[in-house]
Amino acid sequence: MTSDDTFFRESRIYDPVALLRQGDETLYVVRVGMKTSRQFMILTTTGEPAWPHEPLGSLSDVGWALRAHEWHLVAPEPVDQNVQVARTLARLLAERA
């Protein structure tokens, strides 16, 4: 388990739903707050926001942010049991590619 895995697993605020890897960079898409929350953030492995326009109100907004920062060609990987969220995000990114 890496240190970033430990950070997210022990967090009560962030629920990681997908991760994206590009070269030596990794970004996590996390649900913020309660499991039913519709707020998302894109975080680095240190838990910092990847970009200043956070939080985001929907997966569609996450897709637009990833596209704006040229991460839209990277396939999102599911984290734990969040397969559906990663698939939805992948579909949104493919529609806008």
Phi and psi restraints in degrees (range 20) as a CNS / XPLOR table:
assign (resid 1 and name C) (resid 2 and name N)
       (resid 2 and name CA) (resid 2 and name C) 1.0 -84.4 20.0 2
assign (resid 2 and name N) (resid 2 and name CA)
       (resid 2 and name C) (resid 3 and name N) 1.0 168.3 20.0 2
assign (resid 2 and name C) (resid 3 and name N)
       (resid 3 and name CA) (resid 3 and name C) 1.0 -64.2 20.0 2
assign (resid 3 and name N) (resid 3 and name CA)
       (resid 3 and name C) (resid 4 and name N) 1.0 -34.5 20.0 2
assign (resid 3 and name C) (resid 4 and name N)
       (resid 4 and name CA) (resid 4 and name C) 1.0 -69.6 20.0 2
assign (resid 4 and name N) (resid 4 and name CA)
       (resid 4 and name C) (resid 5 and name N) 1.0 -34.4 20.0 2
assign (resid 4 and name C) (resid 5 and name N)
       (resid 5 and name CA) (resid 5 and name C) 1.0 -60.6 20.0 2
assign (resid 5 and name N) (resid 5 and name CA)
       (resid 5 and name C) (resid 6 and name N) 1.0 -43.1 20.0 2
assign (resid 5 and name C) (resid 6 and name N)
       (resid 6 and name CA) (resid 6 and name C) 1.0 -62.8 20.0 2
assign (resid 6 and name N) (resid 6 and name CA)
       (resid 6 and name C) (resid 7 and name N) 1.0 -43.9 20.0 2
assign (resid 6 and name C) (resid 7 and name N)
       (resid 7 and name CA) (resid 7 and name C) 1.0 -55.6 20.0 2
assign (resid 7 and name N) (resid 7 and name CA)
       (resid 7 and name C) (resid 8 and name N) 1.0 -50.0 20.0 2
assign (resid 7 and name C) (resid 8 and name N)
       (resid 8 and name CA) (resid 8 and name C) 1.0 -72.8 20.0 2
assign (resid 8 and name N) (resid 8 and name CA)
       (resid 8 and name C) (resid 9 and name N) 1.0 -35.3 20.0 2
assign (resid 8 and name C) (resid 9 and name N)
       (resid 9 and name CA) (resid 9 and name C) 1.0 -67.3 20.0 2
assign (resid 9 and name N) (resid 9 and name CA)
       (resid 9 and name C) (resid 10 and name N) 1.0 -32.8 20.0 2
assign (resid 9 and name C) (resid 10 and name N)
       (resid 10 and name CA) (resid 10 and name C) 1.0 -88.7 20.0 2
assign (resid 10 and name N) (resid 10 and name CA)
       (resid 10 and name C) (resid 11 and name N) 1.0 -7.4 20.0 2
assign (resid 10 and name C) (resid 11 and name N)
       (resid 11 and name CA) (resid 11 and name C) 1.0 -77.7 20.0 2
assign (resid 11 and name N) (resid 11 and name CA)
       (resid 11 and name C) (resid 12 and name N) 1.0 139.1 20.0 2
assign (resid 11 and name C) (resid 12 and name N)
       (resid 12 and name CA) (resid 12 and name C) 1.0 -101.9 20.0 2
assign (resid 12 and name N) (resid 12 and name CA)
       (resid 12 and name C) (resid 13 and name N) 1.0 -5.1 20.0 2
assign (resid 12 and name C) (resid 13 and name N)
       (resid 13 and name CA) (resid 13 and name C) 1.0 -98.9 20.0 2
assign (resid 13 and name N) (resid 13 and name CA)
       (resid 13 and name C) (resid 14 and name N) 1.0 -40.2 20.0 2
assign (resid 13 and name C) (resid 14 and name N)
       (resid 14 and name CA) (resid 14 and name C) 1.0 -105.7 20.0 2
assign (resid 14 and name N) (resid 14 and name CA)
       (resid 14 and name C) (resid 15 and name N) 1.0 129.1 20.0 2
assign (resid 14 and name C) (resid 15 and name N)
       (resid 15 and name CA) (resid 15 and name C) 1.0 -114.2 20.0 2
assign (resid 15 and name N) (resid 15 and name CA)
       (resid 15 and name C) (resid 16 and name N) 1.0 101.7 20.0 2
assign (resid 15 and name C) (resid 16 and name N)
       (resid 16 and name CA) (resid 16 and name C) 1.0 -65.2 20.0 2
assign (resid 16 and name N) (resid 16 and name CA)
       (resid 16 and name C) (resid 17 and name N) 1.0 131.6 20.0 2
assign (resid 16 and name C) (resid 17 and name N)
       (resid 17 and name CA) (resid 17 and name C) 1.0 -116.2 20.0 2
assign (resid 17 and name N) (resid 17 and name CA)
       (resid 17 and name C) (resid 18 and name N) 1.0 -22.4 20.0 2
assign (resid 17 and name C) (resid 18 and name N)
       (resid 18 and name CA) (resid 18 and name C) 1.0 -158.6 20.0 2
assign (resid 18 and name N) (resid 18 and name CA)
       (resid 18 and name C) (resid 19 and name N) 1.0 155.3 20.0 2
assign (resid 18 and name C) (resid 19 and name N)
       (resid 19 and name CA) (resid 19 and name C) 1.0 -133.7 20.0 2
assign (resid 19 and name N) (resid 19 and name CA)
       (resid 19 and name C) (resid 20 and name N) 1.0 151.5 20.0 2
assign (resid 19 and name C) (resid 20 and name N)
       (resid 20 and name CA) (resid 20 and name C) 1.0 -128.3 20.0 2
assign (resid 20 and name N) (resid 20 and name CA)
       (resid 20 and name C) (resid 21 and name N) 1.0 134.2 20.0 2
assign (resid 20 and name C) (resid 21 and name N)
       (resid 21 and name CA) (resid 21 and name C) 1.0 -121.1 20.0 2
assign (resid 21 and name N) (resid 21 and name CA)
       (resid 21 and name C) (resid 22 and name N) 1.0 129.9 20.0 2
assign (resid 21 and name C) (resid 22 and name N)
       (resid 22 and name CA) (resid 22 and name C) 1.0 -140.3 20.0 2
assign (resid 22 and name N) (resid 22 and name CA)
       (resid 22 and name C) (resid 23 and name N) 1.0 110.3 20.0 2
assign (resid 22 and name C) (resid 23 and name N)
       (resid 23 and name CA) (resid 23 and name C) 1.0 62.7 20.0 2
assign (resid 23 and name N) (resid 23 and name CA)
       (resid 23 and name C) (resid 24 and name N) 1.0 -127.4 20.0 2
assign (resid 23 and name C) (resid 24 and name N)
       (resid 24 and name CA) (resid 24 and name C) 1.0 -97.4 20.0 2
assign (resid 24 and name N) (resid 24 and name CA)
       (resid 24 and name C) (resid 25 and name N) 1.0 10.0 20.0 2
assign (resid 24 and name C) (resid 25 and name N)
       (resid 25 and name CA) (resid 25 and name C) 1.0 -99.8 20.0 2
assign (resid 25 and name N) (resid 25 and name CA)
       (resid 25 and name C) (resid 26 and name N) 1.0 144.5 20.0 2
assign (resid 25 and name C) (resid 26 and name N)
       (resid 26 and name CA) (resid 26 and name C) 1.0 -133.4 20.0 2
assign (resid 26 and name N) (resid 26 and name CA)
       (resid 26 and name C) (resid 27 and name N) 1.0 133.6 20.0 2
assign (resid 26 and name C) (resid 27 and name N)
       (resid 27 and name CA) (resid 27 and name C) 1.0 -120.9 20.0 2
assign (resid 27 and name N) (resid 27 and name CA)
       (resid 27 and name C) (resid 28 and name N) 1.0 144.0 20.0 2
assign (resid 27 and name C) (resid 28 and name N)
       (resid 28 and name CA) (resid 28 and name C) 1.0 -111.8 20.0 2
assign (resid 28 and name N) (resid 28 and name CA)
       (resid 28 and name C) (resid 29 and name N) 1.0 133.5 20.0 2
assign (resid 28 and name C) (resid 29 and name N)
       (resid 29 and name CA) (resid 29 and name C) 1.0 -95.2 20.0 2
assign (resid 29 and name N) (resid 29 and name CA)
       (resid 29 and name C) (resid 30 and name N) 1.0 122.0 20.0 2
assign (resid 29 and name C) (resid 30 and name N)
       (resid 30 and name CA) (resid 30 and name C) 1.0 -124.5 20.0 2
assign (resid 30 and name N) (resid 30 and name CA)
       (resid 30 and name C) (resid 31 and name N) 1.0 146.1 20.0 2
assign (resid 30 and name C) (resid 31 and name N)
       (resid 31 and name CA) (resid 31 and name C) 1.0 -84.9 20.0 2
assign (resid 31 and name N) (resid 31 and name CA)
       (resid 31 and name C) (resid 32 and name N) 1.0 135.8 20.0 2
assign (resid 31 and name C) (resid 32 and name N)
       (resid 32 and name CA) (resid 32 and name C) 1.0 -102.3 20.0 2
assign (resid 32 and name N) (resid 32 and name CA)
       (resid 32 and name C) (resid 33 and name N) 1.0 129.9 20.0 2
assign (resid 32 and name C) (resid 33 and name N)
       (resid 33 and name CA) (resid 33 and name C) 1.0 90.1 20.0 2
assign (resid 33 and name N) (resid 33 and name CA)
       (resid 33 and name C) (resid 34 and name N) 1.0 -138.0 20.0 2
assign (resid 33 and name C) (resid 34 and name N)
       (resid 34 and name CA) (resid 34 and name C) 1.0 -69.8 20.0 2
assign (resid 34 and name N) (resid 34 and name CA)
       (resid 34 and name C) (resid 35 and name N) 1.0 158.1 20.0 2
assign (resid 34 and name C) (resid 35 and name N)
       (resid 35 and name CA) (resid 35 and name C) 1.0 -59.5 20.0 2
assign (resid 35 and name N) (resid 35 and name CA)
       (resid 35 and name C) (resid 36 and name N) 1.0 -27.6 20.0 2
assign (resid 35 and name C) (resid 36 and name N)
       (resid 36 and name CA) (resid 36 and name C) 1.0 -87.7 20.0 2
assign (resid 36 and name N) (resid 36 and name CA)
       (resid 36 and name C) (resid 37 and name N) 1.0 2.3 20.0 2
assign (resid 36 and name C) (resid 37 and name N)
       (resid 37 and name CA) (resid 37 and name C) 1.0 -65.1 20.0 2
assign (resid 37 and name N) (resid 37 and name CA)
       (resid 37 and name C) (resid 38 and name N) 1.0 147.8 20.0 2
assign (resid 37 and name C) (resid 38 and name N)
       (resid 38 and name CA) (resid 38 and name C) 1.0 -106.9 20.0 2
assign (resid 38 and name N) (resid 38 and name CA)
       (resid 38 and name C) (resid 39 and name N) 1.0 12.8 20.0 2
assign (resid 38 and name C) (resid 39 and name N)
       (resid 39 and name CA) (resid 39 and name C) 1.0 -93.6 20.0 2
assign (resid 39 and name N) (resid 39 and name CA)
       (resid 39 and name C) (resid 40 and name N) 1.0 136.4 20.0 2
assign (resid 39 and name C) (resid 40 and name N)
       (resid 40 and name CA) (resid 40 and name C) 1.0 -129.7 20.0 2
assign (resid 40 and name N) (resid 40 and name CA)
       (resid 40 and name C) (resid 41 and name N) 1.0 155.3 20.0 2
assign (resid 40 and name C) (resid 41 and name N)
       (resid 41 and name CA) (resid 41 and name C) 1.0 -136.1 20.0 2
assign (resid 41 and name N) (resid 41 and name CA)
       (resid 41 and name C) (resid 42 and name N) 1.0 156.7 20.0 2
assign (resid 41 and name C) (resid 42 and name N)
       (resid 42 and name CA) (resid 42 and name C) 1.0 -112.4 20.0 2
assign (resid 42 and name N) (resid 42 and name CA)
       (resid 42 and name C) (resid 43 and name N) 1.0 116.4 20.0 2
assign (resid 42 and name C) (resid 43 and name N)
       (resid 43 and name CA) (resid 43 and name C) 1.0 -117.5 20.0 2
assign (resid 43 and name N) (resid 43 and name CA)
       (resid 43 and name C) (resid 44 and name N) 1.0 152.7 20.0 2
assign (resid 43 and name C) (resid 44 and name N)
       (resid 44 and name CA) (resid 44 and name C) 1.0 -80.4 20.0 2
assign (resid 44 and name N) (resid 44 and name CA)
       (resid 44 and name C) (resid 45 and name N) 1.0 177.2 20.0 2
assign (resid 44 and name C) (resid 45 and name N)
       (resid 45 and name CA) (resid 45 and name C) 1.0 -67.7 20.0 2
assign (resid 45 and name N) (resid 45 and name CA)
       (resid 45 and name C) (resid 46 and name N) 1.0 -16.3 20.0 2
assign (resid 45 and name C) (resid 46 and name N)
       (resid 46 and name CA) (resid 46 and name C) 1.0 -90.0 20.0 2
assign (resid 46 and name N) (resid 46 and name CA)
       (resid 46 and name C) (resid 47 and name N) 1.0 -1.0 20.0 2
assign (resid 46 and name C) (resid 47 and name N)
       (resid 47 and name CA) (resid 47 and name C) 1.0 88.5 20.0 2
assign (resid 47 and name N) (resid 47 and name CA)
       (resid 47 and name C) (resid 48 and name N) 1.0 7.1 20.0 2
assign (resid 47 and name C) (resid 48 and name N)
       (resid 48 and name CA) (resid 48 and name C) 1.0 -87.9 20.0 2
assign (resid 48 and name N) (resid 48 and name CA)
       (resid 48 and name C) (resid 49 and name N) 1.0 147.4 20.0 2
assign (resid 48 and name C) (resid 49 and name N)
       (resid 49 and name CA) (resid 49 and name C) 1.0 -59.2 20.0 2
assign (resid 49 and name N) (resid 49 and name CA)
       (resid 49 and name C) (resid 50 and name N) 1.0 136.2 20.0 2
assign (resid 49 and name C) (resid 50 and name N)
       (resid 50 and name CA) (resid 50 and name C) 1.0 -66.9 20.0 2
assign (resid 50 and name N) (resid 50 and name CA)
       (resid 50 and name C) (resid 51 and name N) 1.0 -35.7 20.0 2
assign (resid 50 and name C) (resid 51 and name N)
       (resid 51 and name CA) (resid 51 and name C) 1.0 -141.1 20.0 2
assign (resid 51 and name N) (resid 51 and name CA)
       (resid 51 and name C) (resid 52 and name N) 1.0 159.2 20.0 2
assign (resid 51 and name C) (resid 52 and name N)
       (resid 52 and name CA) (resid 52 and name C) 1.0 -72.8 20.0 2
assign (resid 52 and name N) (resid 52 and name CA)
       (resid 52 and name C) (resid 53 and name N) 1.0 -11.1 20.0 2
assign (resid 52 and name C) (resid 53 and name N)
       (resid 53 and name CA) (resid 53 and name C) 1.0 -91.5 20.0 2
assign (resid 53 and name N) (resid 53 and name CA)
       (resid 53 and name C) (resid 54 and name N) 1.0 52.2 20.0 2
assign (resid 53 and name C) (resid 54 and name N)
       (resid 54 and name CA) (resid 54 and name C) 1.0 -113.1 20.0 2
assign (resid 54 and name N) (resid 54 and name CA)
       (resid 54 and name C) (resid 55 and name N) 1.0 158.8 20.0 2
assign (resid 54 and name C) (resid 55 and name N)
       (resid 55 and name CA) (resid 55 and name C) 1.0 -78.1 20.0 2
assign (resid 55 and name N) (resid 55 and name CA)
       (resid 55 and name C) (resid 56 and name N) 1.0 169.3 20.0 2
assign (resid 55 and name C) (resid 56 and name N)
       (resid 56 and name CA) (resid 56 and name C) 1.0 -112.3 20.0 2
assign (resid 56 and name N) (resid 56 and name CA)
       (resid 56 and name C) (resid 57 and name N) 1.0 145.5 20.0 2
assign (resid 56 and name C) (resid 57 and name N)
       (resid 57 and name CA) (resid 57 and name C) 1.0 -87.3 20.0 2
assign (resid 57 and name N) (resid 57 and name CA)
       (resid 57 and name C) (resid 58 and name N) 1.0 -7.2 20.0 2
assign (resid 57 and name C) (resid 58 and name N)
       (resid 58 and name CA) (resid 58 and name C) 1.0 -162.5 20.0 2
assign (resid 58 and name N) (resid 58 and name CA)
       (resid 58 and name C) (resid 59 and name N) 1.0 166.5 20.0 2
assign (resid 58 and name C) (resid 59 and name N)
       (resid 59 and name CA) (resid 59 and name C) 1.0 -64.8 20.0 2
assign (resid 59 and name N) (resid 59 and name CA)
       (resid 59 and name C) (resid 60 and name N) 1.0 -31.2 20.0 2
assign (resid 59 and name C) (resid 60 and name N)
       (resid 60 and name CA) (resid 60 and name C) 1.0 -61.7 20.0 2
assign (resid 60 and name N) (resid 60 and name CA)
       (resid 60 and name C) (resid 61 and name N) 1.0 -42.2 20.0 2
assign (resid 60 and name C) (resid 61 and name N)
       (resid 61 and name CA) (resid 61 and name C) 1.0 -63.5 20.0 2
assign (resid 61 and name N) (resid 61 and name CA)
       (resid 61 and name C) (resid 62 and name N) 1.0 -38.1 20.0 2
assign (resid 61 and name C) (resid 62 and name N)
       (resid 62 and name CA) (resid 62 and name C) 1.0 -60.4 20.0 2
assign (resid 62 and name N) (resid 62 and name CA)
       (resid 62 and name C) (resid 63 and name N) 1.0 -45.0 20.0 2
assign (resid 62 and name C) (resid 63 and name N)
       (resid 63 and name CA) (resid 63 and name C) 1.0 -59.1 20.0 2
assign (resid 63 and name N) (resid 63 and name CA)
       (resid 63 and name C) (resid 64 and name N) 1.0 -43.5 20.0 2
assign (resid 63 and name C) (resid 64 and name N)
       (resid 64 and name CA) (resid 64 and name C) 1.0 -64.8 20.0 2
assign (resid 64 and name N) (resid 64 and name CA)
       (resid 64 and name C) (resid 65 and name N) 1.0 -40.4 20.0 2
assign (resid 64 and name C) (resid 65 and name N)
       (resid 65 and name CA) (resid 65 and name C) 1.0 -64.4 20.0 2
assign (resid 65 and name N) (resid 65 and name CA)
       (resid 65 and name C) (resid 66 and name N) 1.0 -43.3 20.0 2
assign (resid 65 and name C) (resid 66 and name N)
       (resid 66 and name CA) (resid 66 and name C) 1.0 -63.1 20.0 2
assign (resid 66 and name N) (resid 66 and name CA)
       (resid 66 and name C) (resid 67 and name N) 1.0 -39.9 20.0 2
assign (resid 66 and name C) (resid 67 and name N)
       (resid 67 and name CA) (resid 67 and name C) 1.0 -64.6 20.0 2
assign (resid 67 and name N) (resid 67 and name CA)
       (resid 67 and name C) (resid 68 and name N) 1.0 -43.3 20.0 2
assign (resid 67 and name C) (resid 68 and name N)
       (resid 68 and name CA) (resid 68 and name C) 1.0 -61.3 20.0 2
assign (resid 68 and name N) (resid 68 and name CA)
       (resid 68 and name C) (resid 69 and name N) 1.0 -27.5 20.0 2
assign (resid 68 and name C) (resid 69 and name N)
       (resid 69 and name CA) (resid 69 and name C) 1.0 -107.6 20.0 2
assign (resid 69 and name N) (resid 69 and name CA)
       (resid 69 and name C) (resid 70 and name N) 1.0 18.7 20.0 2
assign (resid 69 and name C) (resid 70 and name N)
       (resid 70 and name CA) (resid 70 and name C) 1.0 61.3 20.0 2
assign (resid 70 and name N) (resid 70 and name CA)
       (resid 70 and name C) (resid 71 and name N) 1.0 38.6 20.0 2
assign (resid 70 and name C) (resid 71 and name N)
       (resid 71 and name CA) (resid 71 and name C) 1.0 -108.5 20.0 2
assign (resid 71 and name N) (resid 71 and name CA)
       (resid 71 and name C) (resid 72 and name N) 1.0 8.2 20.0 2
assign (resid 71 and name C) (resid 72 and name N)
       (resid 72 and name CA) (resid 72 and name C) 1.0 -72.9 20.0 2
assign (resid 72 and name N) (resid 72 and name CA)
       (resid 72 and name C) (resid 73 and name N) 1.0 -14.3 20.0 2
assign (resid 72 and name C) (resid 73 and name N)
       (resid 73 and name CA) (resid 73 and name C) 1.0 -92.5 20.0 2
assign (resid 73 and name N) (resid 73 and name CA)
       (resid 73 and name C) (resid 74 and name N) 1.0 -1.4 20.0 2
assign (resid 73 and name C) (resid 74 and name N)
       (resid 74 and name CA) (resid 74 and name C) 1.0 -91.2 20.0 2
assign (resid 74 and name N) (resid 74 and name CA)
       (resid 74 and name C) (resid 75 and name N) 1.0 129.8 20.0 2
assign (resid 74 and name C) (resid 75 and name N)
       (resid 75 and name CA) (resid 75 and name C) 1.0 -77.1 20.0 2
assign (resid 75 and name N) (resid 75 and name CA)
       (resid 75 and name C) (resid 76 and name N) 1.0 124.1 20.0 2
assign (resid 75 and name C) (resid 76 and name N)
       (resid 76 and name CA) (resid 76 and name C) 1.0 -68.0 20.0 2
assign (resid 76 and name N) (resid 76 and name CA)
       (resid 76 and name C) (resid 77 and name N) 1.0 138.0 20.0 2
assign (resid 76 and name C) (resid 77 and name N)
       (resid 77 and name CA) (resid 77 and name C) 1.0 -106.1 20.0 2
assign (resid 77 and name N) (resid 77 and name CA)
       (resid 77 and name C) (resid 78 and name N) 1.0 138.5 20.0 2
assign (resid 77 and name C) (resid 78 and name N)
       (resid 78 and name CA) (resid 78 and name C) 1.0 -69.5 20.0 2
assign (resid 78 and name N) (resid 78 and name CA)
       (resid 78 and name C) (resid 79 and name N) 1.0 149.5 20.0 2
assign (resid 78 and name C) (resid 79 and name N)
       (resid 79 and name CA) (resid 79 and name C) 1.0 -113.2 20.0 2
assign (resid 79 and name N) (resid 79 and name CA)
       (resid 79 and name C) (resid 80 and name N) 1.0 124.3 20.0 2
assign (resid 79 and name C) (resid 80 and name N)
       (resid 80 and name CA) (resid 80 and name C) 1.0 55.4 20.0 2
assign (resid 80 and name N) (resid 80 and name CA)
       (resid 80 and name C) (resid 81 and name N) 1.0 -124.1 20.0 2
assign (resid 80 and name C) (resid 81 and name N)
       (resid 81 and name CA) (resid 81 and name C) 1.0 -92.8 20.0 2
assign (resid 81 and name N) (resid 81 and name CA)
       (resid 81 and name C) (resid 82 and name N) 1.0 14.1 20.0 2
assign (resid 81 and name C) (resid 82 and name N)
       (resid 82 and name CA) (resid 82 and name C) 1.0 -94.3 20.0 2
assign (resid 82 and name N) (resid 82 and name CA)
       (resid 82 and name C) (resid 83 and name N) 1.0 44.1 20.0 2
assign (resid 82 and name C) (resid 83 and name N)
       (resid 83 and name CA) (resid 83 and name C) 1.0 -63.0 20.0 2
assign (resid 83 and name N) (resid 83 and name CA)
       (resid 83 and name C) (resid 84 and name N) 1.0 -43.2 20.0 2
assign (resid 83 and name C) (resid 84 and name N)
       (resid 84 and name CA) (resid 84 and name C) 1.0 -62.8 20.0 2
assign (resid 84 and name N) (resid 84 and name CA)
       (resid 84 and name C) (resid 85 and name N) 1.0 -40.5 20.0 2
assign (resid 84 and name C) (resid 85 and name N)
       (resid 85 and name CA) (resid 85 and name C) 1.0 -63.8 20.0 2
assign (resid 85 and name N) (resid 85 and name CA)
       (resid 85 and name C) (resid 86 and name N) 1.0 -44.1 20.0 2
assign (resid 85 and name C) (resid 86 and name N)
       (resid 86 and name CA) (resid 86 and name C) 1.0 -63.5 20.0 2
assign (resid 86 and name N) (resid 86 and name CA)
       (resid 86 and name C) (resid 87 and name N) 1.0 -39.9 20.0 2
assign (resid 86 and name C) (resid 87 and name N)
       (resid 87 and name CA) (resid 87 and name C) 1.0 -64.6 20.0 2
assign (resid 87 and name N) (resid 87 and name CA)
       (resid 87 and name C) (resid 88 and name N) 1.0 -43.0 20.0 2
assign (resid 87 and name C) (resid 88 and name N)
       (resid 88 and name CA) (resid 88 and name C) 1.0 -62.8 20.0 2
assign (resid 88 and name N) (resid 88 and name CA)
       (resid 88 and name C) (resid 89 and name N) 1.0 -44.6 20.0 2
assign (resid 88 and name C) (resid 89 and name N)
       (resid 89 and name CA) (resid 89 and name C) 1.0 -63.2 20.0 2
assign (resid 89 and name N) (resid 89 and name CA)
       (resid 89 and name C) (resid 90 and name N) 1.0 -41.5 20.0 2
assign (resid 89 and name C) (resid 90 and name N)
       (resid 90 and name CA) (resid 90 and name C) 1.0 -60.6 20.0 2
assign (resid 90 and name N) (resid 90 and name CA)
       (resid 90 and name C) (resid 91 and name N) 1.0 -41.7 20.0 2
assign (resid 90 and name C) (resid 91 and name N)
       (resid 91 and name CA) (resid 91 and name C) 1.0 -63.9 20.0 2
assign (resid 91 and name N) (resid 91 and name CA)
       (resid 91 and name C) (resid 92 and name N) 1.0 -43.9 20.0 2
assign (resid 91 and name C) (resid 92 and name N)
       (resid 92 and name CA) (resid 92 and name C) 1.0 -62.1 20.0 2
assign (resid 92 and name N) (resid 92 and name CA)
       (resid 92 and name C) (resid 93 and name N) 1.0 -40.4 20.0 2
assign (resid 92 and name C) (resid 93 and name N)
       (resid 93 and name CA) (resid 93 and name C) 1.0 -68.1 20.0 2
assign (resid 93 and name N) (resid 93 and name CA)
       (resid 93 and name C) (resid 94 and name N) 1.0 -38.9 20.0 2
assign (resid 93 and name C) (resid 94 and name N)
       (resid 94 and name CA) (resid 94 and name C) 1.0 -66.6 20.0 2
assign (resid 94 and name N) (resid 94 and name CA)
       (resid 94 and name C) (resid 95 and name N) 1.0 -37.0 20.0 2
assign (resid 94 and name C) (resid 95 and name N)
       (resid 95 and name CA) (resid 95 and name C) 1.0 -65.1 20.0 2
assign (resid 95 and name N) (resid 95 and name CA)
       (resid 95 and name C) (resid 96 and name N) 1.0 -26.6 20.0 2
assign (resid 95 and name C) (resid 96 and name N)
       (resid 96 and name CA) (resid 96 and name C) 1.0 -104.5 20.0 2
assign (resid 96 and name N) (resid 96 and name CA)
       (resid 96 and name C) (resid 97 and name N) 1.0 2.3 20.0 2
